[in-house]
């Protein structure tokens, strides 16, 4: 288990997250108690035809943001596995970055729960919401 701070957050993104997430150029905007905000720029890797963010990229941003929020629950960074992820897409956005604001709903010994809102960085428009269940492997 290691501590997660703004000083090492981008390093954790590069070393812990899979290549498909790294290719989205996601960055950590803010870490707080039981909360994290991550940002994803509009890019060819994240957007589909027409310049709108793809559902797959939004789901990756949501999952990643919730993992970072869970690592801010006071117990530090440790392996986590997504058990369930439910994403609701509210509107298509493009030509601006997306910001995911995640928070822990409940953090237990073997399972934890988190939620996230994803908004346009410039417009503030709600692009998606998500809830997730995560396991802490032994």
N, C-alpha and C positions, 0 to 999 in steps of 0.2 A: 504494500500500500504506500502511495506517495501523495504528498500534498499537491493540490492544484492551485496555482496562482496565475495572475495575469502575466507574470514573467515567464512561466513555462507553458502557458495554454496553447500557443501556436506550435510549440514543439510537440505537445501531446497530440494535437491535430495531425501533424506530419507523421508521427511515429506509431500512433495507436489506430487511427482511422484507416479503413481500407482505401485502396487506390481510387475506387470510383468516387469516394467522398473527397479525397484530396484533389482530384481533377476539377472539382467545382469551385476551387479557390475560396472556400469558406474561411472566415476569420472569427476570432472570439472578440466580441465588442465589450462585454461586461460580465463579471462574475460577482455573485452576491450570496448571501445565506440562502441555500435551497433554491437558487435561481441562476440563470445564465442567459445571455443574449449573444446570438451568433449572426453574422452577416454573410450573404451570398451575392456576389455581383452578377449582373446580367452578362452572360457569355455564351459562346457557341456550345460549350459543354453542358450548360444548364437550360438552354432554351430550345424550343422546337421551331418548326417552320412558322414564320410570321413574327418571330421574336418574343413569343410568350414563354414564360418558364414552364418546363415540363412537370408533370405530376411526379415523375420519378425523382427529379432534382429537389422538388419541394419536400417529398417524403424523406429524402436523405438529410436535408437541412433540419427538418422536424426531429427526426430520430437523434441526430448528432446534438442538437440543442438540449434535448431532454437528458441525454447521457451526461453532458457537462453540468446540468443542473443537479443531477443525482450525485455527481462527484463533489458537489458543494454542500452536501448534507452533514458535513462535520466528520465524516469517516474517511475522507480522502479518495484518491483515484485508485480503483481496483477493477478487475474484469467485470463486465456487465454484458448480459445477453438480452436482446429484445424478445419478449414473449408474445406481445400483441401490439399492433400499431394501427390506429384508426385515424385516417386523415379525411377531413371534409374540405373540399376545395370551394371557395366562395366566389372568386372571380379571377380571371386571367390577368396577369400583370407582366409587363416587359419594359425594357428601356429604363429601369431603375433597379437598384439593389433591393433585396428582400432582407428583412430583419426578423429573426425568430426569438421571441421572448418566452422562455421556458421556466416553469417552476415545478417543484416537487409537491405533489398532493399528499403522499404518504410514503415514508421510507421505512420498510421493515427489514427483518433479518434476512429473509430469503427472497422476498418480492418487494418491489417499489413501484410507485405510480407517479406519472408526471403528465403535465399538459403544456401546450404551447400555442401561441398566437403568432402568425406570420403576417407581417404588414410590409407595404411598400415603404422604403426608407425615405423617399421624398414626399409621396402622396399621403402616407399614413393609412391607405386603404387596406382593409383586411383581405388578404389573399387566401388564407387557409387557417384552419385550426386542427389540432391533433391531440389525441390522448394515447398514452402508451403504458404498457406493463413491462417491467424489466426484472430479470432474475439475477441474483448474485451467485454465480457458480462457486462451488466449494474449492 
